[in-house]
Amino acid sequence: MIPTITAFESSPDRGQGLARDMRVRWALEEVGQPCRVRLVSFGAMKQPAHLALHPFGQIPTYEEGELTLFESGAIVLHLGQHHAGLLPDDANARARAIMWMFAALNTVEPPILELQTARFLEGDKPWAAERLPLIRDRIRHRLGQLAVRLGDADWLDGAFSAGDLMMVHTLLRLKPSAMLGEYPNLAAYVARGEARPAYKRAFAAQLAVFTGKHAAAG
């Protein structure tokens, strides 16, 4: 059965691949699973039909038969559990890959999202100039810890896994800034993720939405 995912009808990141449906597209490409993509407008995301799929009115959602999921991490985990290519066969290695998924979402991503909020939604506030350096310091603290753990390895725990997929996409949010470049091994790590054929196919499919070349199936 071919699953259906939802994505923004109008890409808010202007084709940079940062919207969270990118994580699901990438995971689907890694496991060789085709999908259908249903584009939704910002208005439609707040309507009952979409809220029945995602109670918080966001994207992506994932529909496969009677199963409906929201939250990109949950969707990627589901794909990894049901298709080869994202989670190791060894039980301990699989547990560690899932651990890194949670680390990306719960430890590394929050201060990065806080920076985006402070810059683009709160940048006109009188306290913004004082707050931004504090947020950047928190991000640097996390990046420094991650850089030490990664060291000179290609991936976080042996072979590429869903943990790397989530971490690379999280770090990509820093690409417009100079912060990632302060940690050469992390910049190289992200570049390795972007170089994966599955990532390139997923990026092209998401970019096509922004450029108006979207096809119904991805």
Secondary structure as a PSIPRED ss2 file (coil, helix, strand):
# PSIPRED VFORMAT (PSIPRED V4.0)

   1 M C   1.000  0.000  0.000
   2 I C   1.000  0.000  0.000
   3 P C   1.000  0.000  0.000
   4 T E   0.000  0.000  1.000
   5 I E   0.000  0.000  1.000
   6 T E   0.000  0.000  1.000
   7 A E   0.000  0.000  1.000
   8 F E   0.000  0.000  1.000
   9 E C   1.000  0.000  0.000
  10 S C   1.000  0.000  0.000
  11 S C   1.000  0.000  0.000
  12 P C   1.000  0.000  0.000
  13 D C   1.000  0.000  0.000
  14 R C   1.000  0.000  0.000
  15 G C   1.000  0.000  0.000
  16 Q C   1.000  0.000  0.000
  17 G C   1.000  0.000  0.000
  18 L C   1.000  0.000  0.000
  19 A C   1.000  0.000  0.000
  20 R C   1.000  0.000  0.000
  21 D H   0.000  1.000  0.000
  22 M H   0.000  1.000  0.000
  23 R H   0.000  1.000  0.000
  24 V H   0.000  1.000  0.000
  25 R H   0.000  1.000  0.000
  26 W H   0.000  1.000  0.000
  27 A H   0.000  1.000  0.000
  28 L H   0.000  1.000  0.000
  29 E H   0.000  1.000  0.000
  30 E H   0.000  1.000  0.000
  31 V H   0.000  1.000  0.000
  32 G C   1.000  0.000  0.000
  33 Q C   1.000  0.000  0.000
  34 P C   1.000  0.000  0.000
  35 C C   1.000  0.000  0.000
  36 R E   0.000  0.000  1.000
  37 V E   0.000  0.000  1.000
  38 R E   0.000  0.000  1.000
  39 L E   0.000  0.000  1.000
  40 V E   0.000  0.000  1.000
  41 S C   1.000  0.000  0.000
  42 F C   1.000  0.000  0.000
  43 G C   1.000  0.000  0.000
  44 A H   0.000  1.000  0.000
  45 M H   0.000  1.000  0.000
  46 K H   0.000  1.000  0.000
  47 Q C   1.000  0.000  0.000
  48 P H   0.000  1.000  0.000
  49 A H   0.000  1.000  0.000
  50 H H   0.000  1.000  0.000
  51 L H   0.000  1.000  0.000
  52 A C   1.000  0.000  0.000
  53 L C   1.000  0.000  0.000
  54 H C   1.000  0.000  0.000
  55 P C   1.000  0.000  0.000
  56 F C   1.000  0.000  0.000
  57 G C   1.000  0.000  0.000
  58 Q C   1.000  0.000  0.000
  59 I C   1.000  0.000  0.000
  60 P C   1.000  0.000  0.000
  61 T E   0.000  0.000  1.000
  62 Y E   0.000  0.000  1.000
  63 E E   0.000  0.000  1.000
  64 E E   0.000  0.000  1.000
  65 G C   1.000  0.000  0.000
  66 E C   1.000  0.000  0.000
  67 L E   0.000  0.000  1.000
  68 T E   0.000  0.000  1.000
  69 L E   0.000  0.000  1.000
  70 F E   0.000  0.000  1.000
  71 E C   1.000  0.000  0.000
  72 S H   0.000  1.000  0.000
  73 G H   0.000  1.000  0.000
  74 A H   0.000  1.000  0.000
  75 I H   0.000  1.000  0.000
  76 V H   0.000  1.000  0.000
  77 L H   0.000  1.000  0.000
  78 H H   0.000  1.000  0.000
  79 L H   0.000  1.000  0.000
  80 G H   0.000  1.000  0.000
  81 Q H   0.000  1.000  0.000
  82 H H   0.000  1.000  0.000
  83 H C   1.000  0.000  0.000
  84 A C   1.000  0.000  0.000
  85 G C   1.000  0.000  0.000
  86 L C   1.000  0.000  0.000
  87 L C   1.000  0.000  0.000
  88 P C   1.000  0.000  0.000
  89 D C   1.000  0.000  0.000
  90 D C   1.000  0.000  0.000
  91 A H   0.000  1.000  0.000
  92 N H   0.000  1.000  0.000
  93 A H   0.000  1.000  0.000
  94 R H   0.000  1.000  0.000
  95 A H   0.000  1.000  0.000
  96 R H   0.000  1.000  0.000
  97 A H   0.000  1.000  0.000
  98 I H   0.000  1.000  0.000
  99 M H   0.000  1.000  0.000
 100 W H   0.000  1.000  0.000
 101 M H   0.000  1.000  0.000
 102 F H   0.000  1.000  0.000
 103 A H   0.000  1.000  0.000
 104 A H   0.000  1.000  0.000
 105 L H   0.000  1.000  0.000
 106 N H   0.000  1.000  0.000
 107 T H   0.000  1.000  0.000
 108 V H   0.000  1.000  0.000
 109 E H   0.000  1.000  0.000
 110 P H   0.000  1.000  0.000
 111 P H   0.000  1.000  0.000
 112 I H   0.000  1.000  0.000
 113 L H   0.000  1.000  0.000
 114 E H   0.000  1.000  0.000
 115 L H   0.000  1.000  0.000
 116 Q H   0.000  1.000  0.000
 117 T H   0.000  1.000  0.000
 118 A H   0.000  1.000  0.000
 119 R H   0.000  1.000  0.000
 120 F H   0.000  1.000  0.000
 121 L C   1.000  0.000  0.000
 122 E C   1.000  0.000  0.000
 123 G C   1.000  0.000  0.000
 124 D C   1.000  0.000  0.000
 125 K C   1.000  0.000  0.000
 126 P C   1.000  0.000  0.000
 127 W C   1.000  0.000  0.000
 128 A H   0.000  1.000  0.000
 129 A H   0.000  1.000  0.000
 130 E H   0.000  1.000  0.000
 131 R H   0.000  1.000  0.000
 132 L H   0.000  1.000  0.000
 133 P H   0.000  1.000  0.000
 134 L H   0.000  1.000  0.000
 135 I H   0.000  1.000  0.000
 136 R H   0.000  1.000  0.000
 137 D H   0.000  1.000  0.000
 138 R H   0.000  1.000  0.000
 139 I H   0.000  1.000  0.000
 140 R H   0.000  1.000  0.000
 141 H H   0.000  1.000  0.000
 142 R H   0.000  1.000  0.000
 143 L H   0.000  1.000  0.000
 144 G H   0.000  1.000  0.000
 145 Q H   0.000  1.000  0.000
 146 L H   0.000  1.000  0.000
 147 A H   0.000  1.000  0.000
 148 V H   0.000  1.000  0.000
 149 R H   0.000  1.000  0.000
 150 L H   0.000  1.000  0.000
 151 G C   1.000  0.000  0.000
 152 D C   1.000  0.000  0.000
 153 A C   1.000  0.000  0.000
 154 D C   1.000  0.000  0.000
 155 W C   1.000  0.000  0.000
 156 L C   1.000  0.000  0.000
 157 D C   1.000  0.000  0.000
 158 G C   1.000  0.000  0.000
 159 A C   1.000  0.000  0.000
 160 F C   1.000  0.000  0.000
 161 S C   1.000  0.000  0.000
 162 A H   0.000  1.000  0.000
 163 G H   0.000  1.000  0.000
 164 D H   0.000  1.000  0.000
 165 L H   0.000  1.000  0.000
 166 M H   0.000  1.000  0.000
 167 M H   0.000  1.000  0.000
 168 V H   0.000  1.000  0.000
 169 H H   0.000  1.000  0.000
 170 T H   0.000  1.000  0.000
 171 L H   0.000  1.000  0.000
 172 L H   0.000  1.000  0.000
 173 R C   1.000  0.000  0.000
 174 L C   1.000  0.000  0.000
 175 K C   1.000  0.000  0.000
 176 P C   1.000  0.000  0.000
 177 S C   1.000  0.000  0.000
 178 A C   1.000  0.000  0.000
 179 M C   1.000  0.000  0.000
 180 L H   0.000  1.000  0.000
 181 G H   0.000  1.000  0.000
 182 E H   0.000  1.000  0.000
 183 Y C   1.000  0.000  0.000
 184 P H   0.000  1.000  0.000
 185 N H   0.000  1.000  0.000
 186 L H   0.000  1.000  0.000
 187 A H   0.000  1.000  0.000
 188 A H   0.000  1.000  0.000
 189 Y H   0.000  1.000  0.000
 190 V H   0.000  1.000  0.000
 191 A H   0.000  1.000  0.000
 192 R H   0.000  1.000  0.000
 193 G H   0.000  1.000  0.000
 194 E H   0.000  1.000  0.000
 195 A H   0.000  1.000  0.000
 196 R C   1.000  0.000  0.000
 197 P H   0.000  1.000  0.000
 198 A H   0.000  1.000  0.000
 199 Y H   0.000  1.000  0.000
 200 K H   0.000  1.000  0.000
 201 R H   0.000  1.000  0.000
 202 A H   0.000  1.000  0.000
 203 F H   0.000  1.000  0.000
 204 A H   0.000  1.000  0.000
 205 A H   0.000  1.000  0.000
 206 Q H   0.000  1.000  0.000
 207 L H   0.000  1.000  0.000
 208 A H   0.000  1.000  0.000
 209 V H   0.000  1.000  0.000
 210 F H   0.000  1.000  0.000
 211 T H   0.000  1.000  0.000
 212 G C   1.000  0.000  0.000
 213 K C   1.000  0.000  0.000
 214 H C   1.000  0.000  0.000
 215 A C   1.000  0.000  0.000
 216 A C   1.000  0.000  0.000
 217 A E   0.000  0.000  1.000
 218 G C   1.000  0.000  0.000
